[in-house]
Amino acid sequence: MRRLATVVGAGAALVLALSACAEPTAGFGGQPTPPPSSAQPTPEPGPEMEPPAGGKPLAKNKADLSALPADFPKRVWTEGDGTVVGTFGKEGGCSKVRADLTEQTDTGVKITLVETTPANSEACTMDLRFPPVTVKLAKPLGERGVVVTAKQETK
């Protein structure tokens, strides 16, 4: 008799579990699941990241990061006497990022973030990293602005 009660109890639990799974509009905790949207998802903004220790954040109006993809961290800083300018790159799996100083004038500095991926196709992890990268200027940044762009290359 005891065995019958166990079997009946287990059967009832199974029926309850299956009926809960059969409800297509119930989400976690019994909350209705919103219908799928046909609109394209908007890209998430990049993570807010602070400069490394000793880095002095550049005022947002002095840095033009508008050419970077939405998921990049948007931060520029100076280090030391102002001749080192840093920002965050994005790399993952097999790719590596570097910062190239592409222009420096009396009014501004241009930095290109270059993500390099190996030409041979190998198995790569799907992780993303946002390492700090820096460039060395001929003279301190001072009041000059900074423009940061990004590109990809295969080697």
C-alpha positions in Angstrom: 0.0 0.0 0.0 2.9 2.3 0.8 4.4 1.7 -2.6 1.1 2.6 -4.3 0.9 5.9 -2.4 4.5 6.7 -3.5 3.7 5.9 -7.1 0.5 8.0 -7.0 2.3 10.9 -5.4 5.1 10.8 -7.9 2.6 10.6 -10.8 0.7 13.7 -9.4 3.9 15.6 -9.2 4.8 14.7 -12.8 1.4 15.8 -14.0 1.7 19.2 -12.2 5.2 19.7 -13.6 4.2 18.9 -17.2 1.1 21.1 -17.0 3.2 24.0 -15.8 5.5 23.5 -18.7 2.6 23.4 -21.2 1.5 27.0 -20.4 3.3 29.0 -23.1 2.4 32.4 -21.7 3.7 31.8 -18.2 7.1 33.1 -17.4 9.2 32.7 -14.2 7.0 33.1 -11.1 3.8 32.7 -13.1 4.2 36.2 -14.7 3.0 36.4 -18.3 5.8 36.3 -20.9 5.8 39.2 -23.3 5.3 38.3 -26.9 8.4 38.3 -29.0 9.1 41.6 -30.7 9.6 41.8 -34.4 11.8 45.0 -33.9 15.5 44.7 -34.0 17.0 44.8 -30.5 18.9 48.0 -29.7 22.6 47.5 -29.0 23.5 47.7 -25.3 25.8 50.6 -24.4 29.3 49.7 -23.5 30.3 49.0 -20.0 31.1 52.0 -17.8 34.7 51.5 -16.8 37.0 53.6 -14.8 40.6 54.4 -15.9 43.4 52.4 -14.4 45.0 53.6 -11.2 46.7 57.0 -11.8 44.7 57.7 -14.9 43.0 61.1 -15.1 39.6 61.0 -16.9 39.3 63.3 -19.9 36.3 65.6 -19.9 33.6 64.0 -22.0 33.4 67.1 -24.3 37.1 66.7 -25.1 36.7 63.1 -26.4 34.9 62.1 -29.6 34.0 58.4 -29.3 31.0 58.5 -31.6 32.7 56.4 -34.3 33.1 53.4 -31.9 30.5 50.6 -31.9 27.9 50.9 -29.2 29.2 48.0 -27.1 32.7 49.7 -26.6 33.5 51.2 -23.2 33.5 55.0 -23.8 36.3 56.4 -21.7 39.6 58.4 -22.4 42.2 59.4 -19.8 45.7 60.7 -19.5 48.5 59.4 -17.4 51.6 60.9 -15.9 52.5 64.3 -17.3 49.7 64.1 -20.0 51.9 62.6 -22.7 50.2 59.2 -22.4 46.6 58.9 -23.5 44.6 55.8 -22.8 41.2 54.3 -23.7 39.7 50.8 -23.6 39.8 48.5 -26.6 37.7 45.4 -27.3 39.1 41.9 -28.0 38.0 38.4 -27.6 38.7 34.8 -28.3 41.6 34.9 -30.6 41.7 38.6 -31.3 44.0 41.2 -29.8 43.7 45.0 -29.7 46.2 47.7 -29.9 46.0 51.5 -30.0 47.7 53.4 -32.9 48.4 57.1 -32.8 47.2 58.1 -36.2 47.5 61.9 -35.9 48.6 64.6 -33.5 48.3 68.2 -34.2 48.1 71.4 -32.1 44.3 71.0 -31.9 43.8 67.3 -31.5 44.9 63.7 -31.4 43.5 60.8 -33.4 43.7 57.2 -32.0 42.7 54.1 -33.9 41.9 50.9 -32.0 43.0 48.0 -34.1 41.6 44.5 -33.4 43.8 41.9 -35.1 42.4 38.4 -35.7 44.6 35.6 -37.0 44.1 34.6 -40.6 43.9 30.9 -39.9 40.6 29.7 -38.6 41.1 28.1 -35.2 38.7 27.4 -32.4 38.2 30.6 -30.4 36.3 31.3 -27.2 33.4 33.7 -27.3 34.6 35.9 -24.4 35.0 39.6 -24.7 37.7 41.6 -22.9 38.1 45.4 -22.7 41.8 46.0 -21.9 43.2 49.4 -21.4 45.5 50.6 -24.3 47.6 53.7 -24.5 49.6 55.8 -26.9 52.5 58.1 -26.3 52.3 61.7 -27.5 55.2 64.0 -28.4 53.9 66.6 -25.9 51.3 66.6 -23.2 47.6 66.5 -24.4 46.7 69.8 -22.6 43.5 71.3 -24.1 43.6 69.2 -27.3 40.7 66.9 -28.1 40.9 63.2 -28.7 39.1 61.3 -31.5 38.9 57.5 -31.2 38.0 55.2 -34.0 38.2 51.4 -34.5 39.0 49.0 -37.2 39.6 45.3 -37.7 42.4 43.5 -39.5 43.4 39.9 -40.2 47.0 38.8 -40.0 
